[in-house]
Every structure is written in structure tokens, then in C-alpha cells.
């Protein structure tokens, strides 16, 4: 597995200036180990459907910012139709332009009953470059509840604050990367990719399999992520990393290694809002970092006792390190 770190000294600079050059600070020992690639629309659970193209109705708008920090109009929204419990759908956003944006998916579920909520989550996401050069954003979603229902899919596009190049990965290989933060740990990060290196017959397909945050001794916070080549051609990418300010925070308490806690954000309004969750771990020891990961996020529609409905955002924080430590959750709405 390739393991690389990047970072930038931010003193005296504006944190939202895009980097044009690759900033390599440290390459750790390791090598790419090929493994069997997973087909981009292949089954990881029963009921997986073939990938479908996102419709472009007259109401679809391009990403444009409003007066609020981080807030932008939705890039697109559309209906899933009725989805059975446990079933999954694959979607692709064609012509994912400009190439400098990163995408985040949210949901507004509908169809909850008085006894059973309607719940949807994203289970996979990846970017591709087609042989003709077109970039696409792919993702799979799942009804993780117990009732057949639907949802409005909400797609947010955020401009990158930083960009750099990751070296080509062989088919099936993974790369482990870390962004070394040298600003106050009060922001969250949204990761996107612009793959490069598609051949004349094969797309370059790179999946983001994990993202997490860690704090090392000395209070240095890092944003870590793993990318896997799920295609059939060796290729690389430009990383598109959006840095976003945080209006809402809360403390999760101390978690033991492998321990987790689940939280629910009630009345996640407006119903068109897409959210980004970040973390600020704390409690690193001299030789052991504090490592925390958002291992699940999902949206819920629930029927209240008075018959009204509300949307909720649920998330699970897991300690993925080797020591007991804590974290602050960062919640940022990305869309109006």
C-alpha cells in the first residue's frame, strides 16, 4: 500500500487559496499490492442494481454560491423511486465539471410509517475518467431501513481549496494518503478526485474507500484517506480537497479503541440541505495518535407522535486507533 503525506504551512496566507503544485512532505515505506478489482456496479449486497444515469430535469442547476459561507445551490436533485429494504441503487453523474469540484451526496427520505422510519445512506463513491476525457462521479445508495420507501437524492458540488497529484495506481492497488494540517483544527474537509490516465478502451476508475482524522503528539491534526483503483488500467488523479468552515460542533466523550457512539441531528432542515461531517480528535500520546472515523452517516424520515414528519441526520463515530481518546464532531451544511 502506498502511503504519502502532504501539507502546507499556512502562516500569513489565506486558507482558501488553491494549491497548484504537489506538496510532498513525506513518503513512508510501502508498495502497491494489486488485488482483485471490484466492478464499479458489481454486487456488494443483495439487490444491487445496474448503474443508472442521473436525470437532468429543467430544474437542475449548476453549483453557485450564495452569501453564506460554504453554502451553494444544489448541483442537482432527483428521486430514487420506491426502494425495498436492503436494496441498493447505483448512480452516475456525467460530465462532472468543473474538474476542480468535489461532490457530496445527501437525502431527503419520504415514505416513513408511524412505526418504521425511512432511511438511506451512501455505501460507495468513486470518480472516473472516460476514454474520451469526460469525468464522472459514481455512487451507490442503500435503503437501510425496514420499510419500502423513496428519497430525493441531493447532490452538492464544492470548489477545491487545495489540489495536488497522486501517482498512478495499478488495477486493484490502494494508496493511503494524509493531508498534514497546519492551521487551527476548526475546519472540515471534503475529498474529490479528477482521475487521469484513461486508455483508449478503458476508463480510469478510483474509489474513495475511507476517510478519517487523526491527532498526533504536538496537536497536529491530519486528514487521512484511502483510494483504490477499481478499474482495469494503471492511472492516477488530481486530488480536489475542499476546506469548509464549521458552524456546529459537539463533544463525543472518550472512546476506547474500536469503541463507537451514534448521534442523531434532529430537524435537519431545510430538506434540501446536504451536510458534511468532520472530526477533531484529541488525546494523542507521545507515540500513539488519536484516530477517529465517521464510519456511517445516513438520513432518516421519522413520523412524530403528532403525525408530523421530521428529517434526521444520523452518524457513527468510531475510534480506529490504538488508544482511548476523544473528539469533537464538526457539522457543516453545504447547501441552502
C-alpha positions as CSV (number, residue, x, y, z in Angstrom):
1,X,0.0,0.0,0.0
2,X,1.4,3.4,-1.0
3,X,1.4,5.9,2.0
4,X,2.1,9.5,1.3
5,X,1.7,12.8,3.3
6,X,1.1,16.3,2.0
7,X,0.8,19.6,3.8
8,X,1.3,23.3,3.7
9,X,2.5,25.9,6.1
10,X,-0.4,28.4,6.3
11,X,1.1,31.3,8.2
12,X,0.4,34.6,6.5
13,X,-1.7,33.1,3.8
14,X,-5.4,32.8,3.1
15,X,-6.6,29.3,3.8
16,X,-8.9,29.2,0.7
17,X,-6.2,29.7,-1.9
18,X,-5.9,26.7,-4.2
19,X,-2.6,24.9,-4.4
20,X,-1.4,24.3,-8.0
21,X,1.6,22.2,-7.2
22,X,2.0,18.9,-5.4
23,X,3.4,19.3,-1.9
24,X,5.1,16.1,-0.9
25,X,6.4,16.1,2.7
26,X,7.0,12.5,3.5
27,X,6.7,9.2,1.7
28,X,6.6,6.2,4.1
29,X,7.8,2.8,3.2
30,X,5.3,0.6,1.3
31,X,4.3,-0.6,-2.1
32,X,1.2,-1.1,-4.1
33,X,-0.2,-4.6,-3.8
34,X,-2.6,-5.5,-6.6
35,X,-5.8,-7.2,-5.6
36,X,-8.9,-8.3,-7.4
37,X,-10.7,-5.2,-8.6
38,X,-14.4,-4.8,-7.8
39,X,-16.6,-4.0,-10.9
40,X,-17.9,-0.4,-10.4
41,X,-21.5,-1.6,-10.5
42,X,-20.9,-5.0,-9.1
43,X,-22.7,-6.6,-6.2
44,X,-21.6,-6.0,-2.6
45,X,-25.0,-6.8,-1.2
46,X,-28.2,-8.5,-2.5
47,X,-30.4,-6.4,-4.7
48,X,-27.7,-4.2,-6.2
49,X,-29.0,-2.7,-9.5
50,X,-27.0,-1.7,-12.5
51,X,-25.7,1.9,-12.6
52,X,-28.1,4.5,-14.0
53,X,-27.5,8.0,-15.3
54,X,-28.8,10.9,-13.2
55,X,-31.7,12.6,-15.0
56,X,-31.3,16.3,-15.8
57,X,-34.7,17.9,-15.4
58,X,-35.4,21.5,-16.2
59,X,-35.0,22.4,-12.5
60,X,-31.4,21.2,-12.3
61,X,-28.9,24.0,-11.5
62,X,-25.2,24.3,-11.6
63,X,-23.2,24.9,-8.4
64,X,-23.2,28.6,-7.4
65,X,-22.5,30.1,-4.1
66,X,-24.8,32.4,-2.0
67,X,-23.9,34.9,0.7
68,X,-23.4,32.3,3.4
69,X,-20.0,30.7,4.0
70,X,-19.8,27.2,2.4
71,X,-23.4,27.4,1.1
72,X,-24.1,26.7,-2.5
73,X,-27.2,25.8,-4.6
74,X,-27.7,22.1,-5.2
75,X,-25.9,20.8,-8.3
76,X,-28.9,18.5,-8.9
77,X,-31.7,16.6,-7.2
78,X,-33.8,13.7,-8.3
79,X,-36.0,10.9,-7.0
80,X,-34.9,7.3,-6.3
81,X,-38.4,5.9,-6.7
82,X,-39.5,3.2,-4.4
83,X,-36.6,1.1,-2.9
84,X,-37.1,-2.1,-1.0
85,X,-35.4,-2.6,2.4
86,X,-31.8,-3.6,1.8
87,X,-31.9,-2.8,-1.9
88,X,-29.2,-0.6,-3.5
89,X,-29.0,1.6,-6.5
90,X,-26.0,2.8,-8.5
91,X,-26.0,6.3,-10.0
92,X,-23.6,8.2,-12.2
93,X,-23.3,12.0,-12.6
94,X,-21.9,12.5,-16.2
95,X,-19.8,15.5,-17.2
96,X,-18.8,16.2,-13.6
97,X,-17.5,19.7,-14.4
98,X,-15.7,21.8,-13.5
99,X,-12.9,19.3,-12.8
100,X,-12.0,21.3,-9.6
101,X,-15.1,20.5,-7.6
102,X,-15.7,17.7,-5.0
103,X,-19.1,16.1,-4.6
104,X,-21.2,15.3,-1.5
105,X,-24.5,13.3,-1.5
106,X,-27.4,13.8,0.9
107,X,-31.0,12.5,1.0
108,X,-34.5,13.7,1.9
109,X,-36.3,10.4,2.6
110,X,-40.1,10.0,2.1
111,X,-42.5,7.3,3.0
112,X,-41.9,6.6,6.7
113,X,-44.8,5.0,8.6
114,X,-45.8,5.6,12.1
115,X,-43.9,2.5,13.2
116,X,-41.0,2.5,10.8
117,X,-38.7,5.3,9.7
118,X,-37.4,5.6,6.1
119,X,-33.6,5.5,5.9
120,X,-31.0,6.0,3.2
121,X,-27.2,6.0,3.1
122,X,-24.3,6.1,0.6
123,X,-22.3,2.9,0.6
124,X,-19.7,3.6,-2.1
125,X,-18.4,6.6,-4.1
126,X,-15.8,6.8,-6.9
127,X,-14.7,9.1,-9.8
128,X,-13.8,8.0,-13.3
129,X,-12.2,9.5,-16.4
130,X,-13.7,8.0,-19.5
131,X,-11.5,7.2,-22.6
132,X,-12.7,10.5,-24.2
133,X,-11.6,12.5,-21.2
134,X,-15.0,13.0,-19.5
135,X,-15.0,13.0,-15.7
136,X,-17.9,11.1,-13.9
137,X,-18.9,10.9,-10.3
138,X,-20.4,7.5,-9.3
139,X,-22.0,6.4,-6.1
140,X,-24.2,3.6,-4.6
141,X,-27.0,4.1,-2.2
142,X,-29.0,1.7,0.1
143,X,-32.3,1.7,1.8
144,X,-31.0,0.7,5.3
145,X,-34.4,0.7,6.9
146,X,-37.2,-1.8,7.2
147,X,-39.9,-0.3,5.0
148,X,-40.1,0.2,1.3
149,X,-39.8,4.0,0.6
150,X,-38.0,6.5,-1.5
151,X,-35.9,9.6,-1.2
152,X,-34.8,12.7,-3.1
153,X,-31.1,12.5,-3.8
154,X,-29.3,15.8,-3.1
155,X,-26.0,16.5,-4.9
156,X,-23.7,19.2,-3.6
157,X,-20.6,20.4,-5.5
158,X,-17.9,22.2,-3.6
159,X,-14.9,24.0,-5.1
160,X,-11.5,22.7,-4.1
161,X,-9.3,24.7,-1.8
162,X,-6.2,22.6,-2.4
163,X,-5.2,20.3,-5.3
164,X,-2.2,18.0,-5.9
165,X,-1.3,14.9,-7.9
166,X,-1.3,11.3,-6.7
167,X,0.9,8.9,-8.5
168,X,-0.6,6.1,-10.7
169,X,-2.0,3.0,-9.0
170,X,-2.2,-0.4,-10.6
171,X,-5.6,-2.1,-11.0
172,X,-6.7,-3.3,-7.6
173,X,-3.9,-1.4,-5.8
174,X,-4.6,1.1,-3.0
175,X,-2.9,4.2,-1.8
176,X,-3.0,5.6,1.8
177,X,-2.6,9.4,1.9
178,X,-2.6,12.1,4.6
179,X,-3.1,15.8,4.4
180,X,-1.0,17.4,7.1
181,X,-2.9,20.3,8.5
182,X,-1.0,23.3,9.8
183,X,-3.9,25.7,10.6
184,X,-6.2,25.7,13.6
185,X,-8.2,22.4,13.6
186,X,-11.6,24.2,13.1
187,X,-12.4,23.1,9.6
188,X,-13.7,20.0,7.8
189,X,-12.5,18.5,4.5
190,X,-14.4,17.2,1.5
191,X,-12.4,14.9,-0.8
192,X,-12.9,14.7,-4.5
193,X,-10.8,13.2,-7.4
194,X,-10.1,14.0,-11.0
195,X,-8.7,10.8,-12.4
196,X,-6.2,10.9,-15.2
197,X,-4.7,8.2,-17.5
198,X,-7.7,6.5,-19.1
199,X,-6.7,4.5,-22.1
200,X,-8.3,4.3,-25.5
201,X,-10.6,1.5,-24.4
202,X,-10.6,1.6,-20.5
203,X,-11.7,4.2,-18.1
204,X,-9.6,5.3,-15.1
205,X,-11.7,4.5,-12.0
206,X,-10.6,5.4,-8.5
207,X,-12.8,4.8,-5.4
208,X,-12.5,6.6,-2.1
209,X,-12.8,3.8,0.4
210,X,-12.1,5.5,3.7
211,X,-11.6,9.0,5.2
212,X,-10.7,9.7,8.8
213,X,-9.0,12.3,11.1
214,X,-6.0,11.8,13.5
215,X,-4.2,13.9,16.0
216,X,-0.6,13.3,16.7
217,X,1.6,14.4,19.7
218,X,2.0,18.2,19.5
219,X,-1.6,18.7,18.5
220,X,-1.0,18.2,14.8
221,X,-4.3,17.2,13.1
222,X,-4.2,15.2,9.8
223,X,-6.9,14.2,7.3
224,X,-6.3,10.7,6.1
225,X,-7.9,8.8,3.1
226,X,-7.5,5.6,1.1
227,X,-8.0,5.5,-2.7
228,X,-8.4,2.2,-4.6
229,X,-8.1,1.6,-8.3
230,X,-11.2,-0.4,-9.2
231,X,-10.6,-0.2,-13.0
232,X,-8.6,-2.2,-15.5
233,X,-5.9,0.4,-16.3
234,X,-3.0,1.9,-14.3
235,X,-3.8,5.5,-13.6
236,X,-3.6,8.4,-11.2
237,X,-5.5,11.5,-10.2
238,X,-5.6,15.1,-9.2
239,X,-6.8,15.4,-5.6
240,X,-9.6,18.0,-5.1
241,X,-9.8,18.9,-1.4
242,X,-12.3,21.4,-0.2
243,X,-11.8,23.1,3.2
244,X,-15.0,24.2,4.8
245,X,-15.8,26.2,8.0
246,X,-17.8,24.7,10.8
247,X,-20.9,26.4,12.4
248,X,-21.9,23.5,14.7
249,X,-19.9,21.3,17.0
250,X,-20.3,18.9,19.9
251,X,-18.2,16.6,22.1
252,X,-18.4,12.8,21.8
253,X,-16.7,11.9,25.0
254,X,-13.9,9.3,25.5
255,X,-14.0,6.2,23.3
256,X,-11.9,3.1,23.8
257,X,-10.1,1.5,20.8
258,X,-12.8,0.1,18.4
259,X,-15.5,1.8,20.5
260,X,-18.1,3.9,18.8
261,X,-21.0,6.2,19.5
262,X,-24.0,7.1,17.3
263,X,-25.6,10.6,17.2
264,X,-28.7,12.0,15.7
265,X,-29.2,15.6,14.4
266,X,-32.9,16.3,14.7
267,X,-34.9,18.5,12.4
268,X,-32.2,18.5,9.7
269,X,-33.7,21.4,7.9
270,X,-34.1,22.7,5.2
271,X,-34.9,19.5,3.5
272,X,-32.7,20.5,0.6
273,X,-29.6,20.7,2.8
274,X,-26.6,18.4,2.3
275,X,-24.3,18.0,5.3
276,X,-20.5,17.4,5.7
277,X,-19.3,15.7,8.9
278,X,-15.7,16.3,10.2
279,X,-13.8,15.4,13.4
280,X,-11.2,17.0,15.6
281,X,-9.6,14.1,17.6
282,X,-7.9,14.9,20.9
283,X,-5.8,12.9,23.4
284,X,-2.8,11.7,21.4
285,X,0.1,10.2,23.3
286,X,3.8,10.6,22.6
287,X,3.9,7.5,20.4
288,X,0.2,6.9,19.6
289,X,-2.1,9.2,17.6
290,X,-5.8,9.6,18.4
291,X,-7.6,8.4,15.3
292,X,-11.3,8.9,14.8
293,X,-13.5,8.0,11.8
294,X,-17.1,8.7,10.8
295,X,-17.9,5.1,9.9
296,X,-21.5,5.7,8.9
297,X,-23.8,8.5,8.0
298,X,-27.5,8.2,7.0
299,X,-30.6,10.3,6.6
300,X,-33.9,9.4,8.2
301,X,-37.5,10.5,7.8
302,X,-39.4,9.8,11.0
303,X,-43.1,10.3,11.9
304,X,-43.5,12.2,15.1
305,X,-46.2,11.3,17.7
306,X,-48.4,14.2,16.5
307,X,-48.3,12.8,12.9
308,X,-45.9,15.4,11.5
309,X,-42.6,14.2,10.0
310,X,-39.0,15.3,10.5
311,X,-35.7,14.6,8.7
312,X,-32.8,13.5,10.8
313,X,-29.1,13.0,10.1
314,X,-27.5,10.1,11.9
315,X,-23.8,9.4,12.2
316,X,-21.5,6.9,14.0
317,X,-18.1,7.9,15.3
318,X,-15.5,5.1,15.8
319,X,-12.1,5.1,17.5
320,X,-9.9,3.5,14.8
321,X,-6.7,3.9,16.7
322,X,-4.9,2.1,19.5
323,X,-5.5,4.4,22.5
324,X,-8.6,5.7,24.3
325,X,-9.2,9.3,23.3
326,X,-12.0,11.7,22.4
327,X,-13.1,14.0,19.6
328,X,-15.3,16.9,18.6
329,X,-17.8,16.4,15.8
330,X,-18.0,19.2,13.1
331,X,-21.3,19.6,11.3
332,X,-21.4,21.8,8.2
333,X,-24.5,22.4,5.9
334,X,-23.2,22.6,2.3
335,X,-26.4,23.7,0.5
336,X,-29.2,26.1,1.1
